[in-house]
Amino acid sequence: MISQEFHKSRRRLYQDLLKDNSMGFVFSGEHKEDRGDQMFPFTPYANFYYLTGFEQPKAIFMAVKEAGNYREVLFIDHPDEKKQRWEGISYTKESVSAQTGIEQVEYLEKFLSVIPLFGRKNLIENLYVDIANWEEGFHPNPAQQFASKVQSCYPYIHIYNTFPQMSQMRQVKTSEEIARHREACQITEEGVKHMLKNLKPGMRECQAEAYFDFVLKSHNAGHAFPTIAASGPNACILHYVANDRKMQDGDMILFDLGAEWGHYAADVSRTYPVSGKFAPQQKALYQVVLKGLEAAIARTKPGQPKHELQQISKDVMAEELIKLGMIQKKEEISRYYFHGSGHYIGLYTHDVGDEQALLEEDMMFTLEPGLYFEELGIGIRIEDTLLVTKDGCEVLSGGIPKTIEEIEAFMAER
């Protein structure tokens, strides 16, 4: 568990976002039904967790800044008898206050009693909610419903969304967050190596995946996202997740996977020869992608515009493909390259942040160039999780075999 002081420090930053005479609200989210009497595993809305550390559904964080004074309240749902008996979920206002460090904790039935504060004209002038940009649509979530209700009842209230500012806040990681990313990468490394030790022709993709899953489960870690284990032509399907093909001698398999530790993600892609040895054409094409990744990593340091790293790897790969006679002009790489070359990483695998930003120390993101040759049944993607340091970057997933020599040597020891 990340420390109480971490969440407290995030709430201090949130306090600075609010104008005087304002109220701010962040909702944890709702439990969603799967099928029958089953529910999907609940993950709290990332900005809510970031501020509170509380992980249960239906909770609401409220901050009030009025006449220069500031206070916080956390509203929580009652754990009913079914939750206590069947799921072992049991907490009280007092235990949640002790856990989160938020002094005032109330049950949800008291929530509506705070709304009349909005009726005190010239005292509460602003409402802050937190709505992710991908949730702005026709199916309003609790935060949107609440904002709409307030606006309807109190049309003089100014409504603001804190999501952009919170996204910027989360771009730069603290030492505690970095430690969780580092652990997630170490578990991912162990999982990939365990999988490589058992990889062989004749297996199904899901059987290889199971070796990775075993390591995550043995660490009580979660998956940052569903594993992609795409062999042969399946590697040209960018988000292939069926993982049911039987692998043949001579195939390569593309893995895109990562562990999650304490809500923080790792994200790694590797492409390996199932037999343990690259064929000459596979080796040549793999080297093209690796050079593109290495060029972008070499330019990763504070002050570098993040969005330029995509073009750096793309230009290098285009030059290498021209040398191989695969294309004639640089722009023709678009035949084989279809996606971005990386993303921020944090509480979400594809985390929030400004793609146009200049890199800063302690930012974290991935780089993932890839080339996909459908006519050859070959797809290659190589991705690392990076931490920006004072003078450059640290490749947190660097212990996972990546060069041709490392891969063939590791697989030869099976």
C-alpha positions in Angstrom: 0.0 0.0 0.0 1.3 3.5 -0.9 1.7 5.7 2.2 -1.0 7.9 3.7 1.4 10.8 3.4 1.5 10.4 -0.4 -2.2 10.8 -0.7 -2.2 13.7 1.7 0.4 15.4 -0.4 -1.8 14.9 -3.5 -4.8 16.5 -1.6 -2.7 19.5 -0.9 -2.1 19.9 -4.6 -5.8 19.5 -5.2 -6.6 22.2 -2.7 -4.5 24.6 -4.8 -6.7 23.9 -7.8 -9.8 25.3 -6.1 -10.7 28.9 -6.0 -12.0 30.4 -2.8 -15.7 29.9 -2.2 -15.7 26.5 -4.0 -16.6 22.9 -3.5 -14.8 20.1 -5.2 -16.0 16.5 -5.7 -14.3 13.3 -6.9 -16.2 10.1 -7.2 -14.7 6.6 -6.8 -17.1 5.0 -9.3 -19.7 2.2 -9.4 -19.4 -1.5 -9.2 -20.4 -3.0 -12.6 -22.4 -6.2 -13.1 -20.8 -9.0 -15.2 -23.4 -11.7 -15.5 -25.7 -13.6 -13.2 -24.8 -12.6 -9.6 -21.2 -11.8 -10.6 -19.6 -8.4 -10.6 -16.5 -7.2 -12.5 -13.6 -6.6 -10.2 -13.8 -3.0 -8.9 -11.0 -0.5 -9.6 -11.5 3.0 -8.2 -11.4 5.9 -10.5 -7.7 6.8 -10.7 -7.9 10.4 -9.6 -10.1 9.4 -6.6 -7.5 6.8 -5.6 -4.7 9.3 -6.1 -6.3 11.6 -3.6 -7.6 9.2 -1.0 -6.1 5.7 -1.2 -9.6 4.4 -0.6 -10.6 1.5 -2.9 -14.3 0.9 -2.4 -17.2 1.8 -4.8 -19.7 4.6 -4.4 -17.4 6.7 -2.3 -17.2 10.5 -2.8 -14.3 12.9 -1.8 -15.5 16.4 -1.1 -13.3 19.5 -0.5 -14.7 22.8 0.7 -12.8 26.1 0.4 -14.9 28.8 1.9 -13.9 32.3 3.2 -10.2 31.2 3.3 -10.9 28.0 5.2 -10.5 24.5 3.8 -11.9 21.2 4.9 -12.3 17.6 3.5 -15.0 15.0 3.9 -15.0 11.4 2.6 -18.4 9.9 2.1 -18.5 6.1 2.1 -21.1 3.4 1.5 -22.2 1.0 4.3 -20.8 -2.5 4.0 -24.0 -4.5 4.3 -24.4 -7.9 5.8 -24.0 -9.7 2.4 -20.7 -7.9 1.7 -19.4 -8.7 5.2 -20.5 -12.4 5.1 -19.8 -13.3 1.5 -17.0 -10.9 0.5 -15.3 -10.2 3.8 -15.7 -6.4 3.2 -16.0 -4.6 6.5 -15.1 -1.1 7.6 -16.3 1.8 9.7 -16.1 5.5 9.5 -13.4 5.4 12.1 -11.3 2.7 10.4 -11.5 4.5 7.0 -10.4 7.8 8.7 -7.5 6.0 10.2 -6.6 4.4 6.9 -6.8 7.5 4.7 -5.9 10.3 7.1 -9.1 12.2 6.2 -10.4 13.4 9.6 -14.1 13.6 8.6 -15.6 10.5 7.2 -19.4 10.1 6.8 -21.8 7.6 5.4 -23.4 8.3 2.1 -26.9 9.1 3.5 -25.4 12.4 4.8 -24.1 13.4 1.4 -27.3 15.2 0.3 -27.2 17.3 3.4 -24.2 19.2 2.1 -25.9 20.3 -1.1 -27.7 23.2 0.6 -24.3 24.9 0.9 -24.8 25.8 -2.8 -27.9 27.7 -1.9 -25.9 30.2 0.2 -25.4 32.7 -2.6 -22.2 34.7 -2.7 -20.5 32.0 -0.5 -20.3 29.0 -2.7 -19.7 30.2 -6.2 -17.9 27.3 -7.9 -18.3 23.6 -8.3 -15.4 21.4 -9.3 -15.9 17.8 -10.5 -13.5 15.4 -12.1 -14.6 13.8 -15.4 -12.2 11.9 -17.6 -12.3 13.1 -21.2 -13.1 9.6 -22.4 -16.3 9.6 -20.3 -17.8 12.7 -21.8 -20.6 11.2 -23.7 -24.2 10.1 -23.7 -24.0 7.8 -20.7 -23.3 10.1 -17.8 -21.5 8.7 -14.8 -22.2 9.7 -11.2 -19.9 12.8 -11.4 -21.7 14.1 -14.6 -25.1 13.4 -13.1 -24.2 15.3 -10.0 -22.8 18.3 -11.9 -26.0 18.4 -14.1 -28.2 18.3 -11.0 -26.3 21.2 -9.3 -26.4 23.3 -12.5 -30.1 22.7 -12.8 -30.8 23.7 -9.3 -28.3 26.5 -8.9 -27.7 28.0 -12.4 -25.5 30.8 -11.0 -22.8 28.2 -10.0 -19.7 28.1 -12.2 -18.7 24.4 -13.0 -15.2 23.3 -13.7 -13.6 20.0 -14.5 -10.3 19.3 -12.7 -9.4 16.4 -15.0 -6.9 18.4 -17.1 -5.0 19.7 -14.1 -5.0 16.3 -12.3 -3.6 14.7 -15.5 -0.8 17.2 -15.5 -0.2 16.6 -11.8 0.2 12.8 -12.4 2.8 13.2 -15.2 5.7 13.5 -12.8 6.0 10.6 -10.4 7.0 10.6 -6.7 9.6 8.2 -5.3 6.8 5.9 -3.9 5.1 5.7 -7.3 8.5 4.9 -9.0 9.1 2.1 -6.5 5.8 0.5 -7.5 6.5 0.8 -11.2 10.0 -0.7 -10.6 8.4 -3.7 -8.7 5.9 -4.2 -11.5 8.7 -4.2 -14.0 10.7 -6.7 -12.0 7.7 -9.1 -11.7 7.1 -8.7 -15.4 10.8 -9.6 -16.1 10.5 -12.7 -14.0 7.3 -13.7 -15.7 8.7 -13.2 -19.2 11.9 -15.2 -18.4 9.8 -18.1 -17.0 7.7 -18.1 -20.1 10.8 -18.1 -22.4 12.3 -21.0 -20.5 9.2 -23.1 -21.5 8.4 -21.7 -24.9 8.6 -24.2 -27.8 6.9 -25.2 -31.1 3.7 -27.1 -30.7 2.4 -25.1 -27.8 -0.6 -22.9 -28.0 -0.2 -19.2 -27.4 -2.3 -19.5 -24.3 0.0 -22.1 -22.9 3.0 -19.8 -23.2 0.8 -17.0 -21.6 0.0 -19.3 -18.6 3.7 -19.4 -17.6 3.6 -15.6 -17.3 0.3 -15.7 -15.4 1.8 -18.2 -12.9 4.5 -15.8 -11.9 2.1 -12.9 -11.5 -0.2 -14.9 -9.3 2.7 -16.2 -7.2 3.6 -12.6 -6.4 -0.1 -11.7 -5.8 0.3 -9.1 -8.6 -2.4 -8.2 -11.2 -2.3 -7.8 -14.9 -1.9 -4.2 -16.1 -4.0 -5.3 -19.2 -5.0 -8.5 -21.0 -1.9 -10.2 -22.4 -1.2 -10.3 -26.1 0.5 -13.5 -27.2 0.4 -13.3 -31.0 2.4 -15.8 -33.0 3.0 -15.9 -36.8 0.4 -13.8 -38.7 -1.5 -13.0 -35.5 1.3 -10.6 -34.6 0.0 -8.3 -37.4 -3.3 -7.8 -35.5 -2.3 -5.0 -33.1 -4.7 -5.9 -30.3 -5.0 -9.7 -30.8 -6.1 -11.3 -27.6 -7.6 -14.7 -28.6 -4.2 -16.4 -27.8 -5.3 -19.8 -29.1 -3.1 -20.5 -32.1 -0.8 -23.5 -32.1 2.8 -22.3 -32.7 4.9 -23.8 -35.4 8.7 -24.2 -35.7 9.9 -21.1 -37.5 7.3 -18.8 -36.0 7.9 -15.7 -34.0 5.6 -14.7 -31.2 4.9 -11.1 -30.1 4.1 -10.6 -26.4 2.6 -7.4 -25.1 2.1 -7.7 -21.4 2.7 -6.3 -17.9 2.2 -6.7 -14.2 0.4 -4.3 -12.0 1.7 -3.7 -8.5 -0.1 -1.5 -6.0 -2.2 0.0 -8.9 0.9 1.0 -10.9 1.6 -0.7 -14.3 4.4 -2.1 -16.3 4.1 -2.4 -20.1 6.5 -4.4 -22.1 6.5 -5.8 -25.6 9.0 -8.4 -26.9 9.1 -10.6 -30.0 10.8 -13.9 -29.8 11.5 -16.9 -32.1 9.5 -19.8 -30.8 12.4 -22.2 -31.6 15.0 -20.0 -29.9 16.8 -19.0 -33.1 16.0 -16.2 -35.5 15.8 -17.0 -39.2 17.9 -14.6 -41.4 15.0 -12.5 -42.5 13.5 -12.4 -39.0 16.8 -11.3 -37.7 17.2 -8.5 -40.2 13.7 -7.1 -39.6 14.0 -7.4 -35.8 17.2 -5.4 -36.0 15.4 -2.6 -37.8 12.8 -2.2 -35.0 15.4 -2.5 -32.3 17.5 0.3 -33.9 14.4 2.5 -33.9 13.8 1.9 -30.2 17.4 2.4 -29.3 17.6 5.7 -31.2 14.5 7.0 -29.3 15.9 5.8 -25.9 19.2 7.6 -26.6 17.3 10.9 -27.0 15.2 10.5 -23.9 16.2 13.1 -21.3 14.8 16.2 -19.6 14.0 19.0 -22.1 13.3 16.6 -25.0 9.8 17.2 -26.5 8.1 13.8 -25.9 6.2 13.7 -29.2 9.4 13.9 -31.2 10.5 10.5 -30.0 7.9 8.9 -32.3 9.5 10.5 -35.3 13.0 9.7 -34.2 12.4 5.9 -34.1 10.3 6.1 -37.3 13.0 7.9 -39.3 15.6 5.3 -38.2 13.4 2.4 -39.1 12.6 3.9 -42.5 16.3 4.3 -43.3 16.9 0.7 -42.3 14.0 -0.5 -44.5 15.4 1.4 -47.4 18.8 -0.4 -46.9 17.0 -3.7 -47.0 15.1 -2.8 -50.2 11.7 -3.0 -48.5 10.8 0.6 -49.3 12.2 3.2 -51.6 11.2 6.4 -49.7 10.9 7.2 -46.0 7.1 7.9 -46.1 6.5 4.4 -47.4 7.1 3.1 -43.9 3.4 3.8 -43.4 2.8 0.4 -45.1 4.3 -1.3 -42.1 3.9 1.1 -39.2 0.4 1.8 -37.9 0.6 3.1 -34.3 2.1 5.6 -31.9 5.5 4.9 -30.4 4.7 5.1 -26.7 2.5 6.5 -24.0 2.6 7.7 -20.4 2.3 5.0 -17.8 1.0 5.2 -14.2 -2.2 4.3 -12.6 -3.4 3.5 -16.1 -1.3 1.5 -18.5 -2.1 4.2 -21.1 -1.9 7.0 -18.6 -2.9 10.6 -18.7 -0.5 13.4 -19.7 0.4 16.0 -22.3 2.0 14.4 -25.4 3.4 17.8 -26.4 5.2 18.3 -23.0 8.9 18.6 -22.6 10.3 15.6 -20.6 11.0 16.2 -17.0 12.9 14.1 -14.4 10.7 11.4 -12.9 8.3 11.3 -15.8 7.5 7.7 -16.9 6.3 6.4 -20.3 6.9 3.7 -22.8 8.5 3.5 -26.2 7.1 0.9 -28.5 8.1 1.0 -32.2 6.7 -1.8 -34.3 6.6 -3.1 -37.9 4.0 -5.4 -39.3 4.6 -7.4 -42.6 1.3 -9.1 -43.3 2.6 -10.6 -46.6 5.4 -12.3 -44.6 3.3 -13.3 -41.5 5.7 -11.3 -39.4 4.9 -8.7 -36.8 7.6 -7.2 -34.5 7.1 -4.8 -31.6 9.6 -4.0 -28.9 8.6 -1.9 -26.0 10.2 -0.7 -22.8 9.0 1.1 -19.7 11.2 4.2 -19.1 12.0 6.5 -16.2 13.4 10.0 -17.1 16.4 10.7 -14.9 18.5 13.8 -14.3 20.7 13.3 -17.3 18.9 10.7 -19.5 16.6 7.7 -18.7 16.6 4.4 -17.0 15.0 1.4 -18.8 13.1 -0.3 -16.0 12.3 -3.3 -18.2 15.9 -3.5 -19.4 16.6 -6.9 -17.8 14.2 -8.6 -20.2 16.1 -10.2 -23.1 15.9 -7.8 -26.0 18.9 -8.0 -28.3 19.2 -10.9 -30.7 22.3 -12.1 -28.8 20.6 -11.9 -25.4 17.5 -13.7 -26.7 19.2 -16.6 -28.4 21.6 -17.1 -25.5 18.8 -17.1 -22.9 16.7 -19.5 -25.0 19.7 -21.8 -25.6 19.9 -22.4 -21.9 16.4 -24.0 -21.6 
